[in-house]
Amino acid sequence: MKRLVTLSLLAPMLVSCGGDETSAPPAAAAPSTLAATSVQPLPDQWAVTGTAIPYSTTTSPFATFDFKGGTAYPAKAAVSIGTVSVPVGATEAFVPIRINRVTPNTVIVRVMTRNGSGTLAGVEGSHFQKVATTVFFRPGDPLEQTVRIPLLRMDAGRQFDLILPEGAVGAGVINSSARITAVVGAKPTVAKTAGFRPARTFAPTGTLAYRLDPATVKWSDAGAADAWRTRLSHGRTQPANGESGLYLDPVLHPTALPPFAIENNEVVIRSQQLASPILHDNKYWYHGAAMLTGQRMPSTQLQYGQYEWEAMMPNRRGGWPALWLLPTSGAWPPEIDVYEGFGYSAGWNFSRNISGNIHGGASGKRTFTALMQVNAANAYGLSGFDTSYHKYAVDISPDYITWFVDGKETYQTVNPFKGITWYPLMNVAVKHTGDYVGGTSEMRVRSFATWKVPG
């Protein structure tokens, strides 16, 4: 689990859950900077047309893109809002939200209205109704859609704004605000909604290959065909990743609280403040982390298919819970993150934030990420991830990787990783200074299943 560079939630985080701890982490960079070193432009026709591209393998705009063995990723889109003039007295405005090219990953754009300025400032409740909504562009979608704003009393020259209060997830930003103005003789604005793929609902298409049974689950340091492994392939610490927790095993570290337990027919994965520090690799460790991996369990491994966990997340500050995938052979990257909770970041809210990502590259060097990190309460009406059980799923197909929470599609990216067999990991890491206390420190896994689709 090579979790690398961290940035504030006010800017996208670039992190990684897997890899060789001896590899030096890359320098911090914005996603667009990373992408610029590793992507190739799409053909011009995909960058300039607004035609919808069907969700199929035969017409994908990325079908001929050279992913260079999982080290290259298509150029990401950038978002803009269009300035709009509406007729005096209009009762609605349709404001265009655009991306400048077909996107290789879901773009999530939260928009909201803002009062105007000056003597003819439009005011919420008097001249327009407040709008706060989320817009999605998925791979293959048209390049423009509109947001409807109800208008109340727009006299000549009256104006207000539509803004991106949080930037855009999965894309750059060309402009983050645009003005809506009432102009004598202006033409009515027109809605654009056709051609967009609706969100998918999670449904396994593969053959069930593994289902976690808390009554019979096993774990060990080495792992086995019928036992989860309690460590990463390279060891039990990740100092290059800034982690402060030692990955514990109940046999190897009997002085600590059990890192794993079966309670109420669920698997508990426990991080902790160690009552007594543990000496490991000539260093004392004061925090305990916990991990279960399917590295030695072929029944949990797949090239294409679906994974789904049902779990309740911890919320202790400094905790770093994750559900993720690594390749069964070869060096990190690649990596697929199904869920991550960045408890070491002051801006992370365990109750409402979710994150998913892919990391591309080779031989310990990451060349791109495709991060989704979003307030799920705003975007999907989902919350309470640290107080109730939720389902986290990923569907890996030859062309796309798609994420789901509670059966709702939350994210999608083209699949740059061809022919890779993955194994699952579930863990609570610790990245913290001082006492690791307060809140909950356990990931509680109610269920986990693997469905395989023939490659």
Protein Blocks (a to p, Z undefined) as FASTA:
>chain_A
ZZfbdcdfkbccdddfbdcfkbccdddddfklmmmmmpccddfklmmpccdcdddfklgc
klmpcekgopaccdddddddddddddehiabdcdddddfbdcfbdcdddddddddedjkl
ccehjloccddddddddehiafbdcdddddfblcehiacddddfklpehiacfbfcdcdd
ddehiacddddfehiacddddddfbdcfbdcdfklgccdfkopakbccfbdfkbcbdfkn
opabdcddfklmmmbccfbdceehiacddddddfbacdeehiacfbdcddddfklmmklg
cfbdcddddddddfbehiacddddddfedcddddddfbdcdfkbmkbcfklgccdddded
eehiafbdcdddddfklmnopghklmcccdddddddfkbccddeehiafbdcddfbghia
cddddddddddehjdeehjfbdcdfbdcdddddZZ
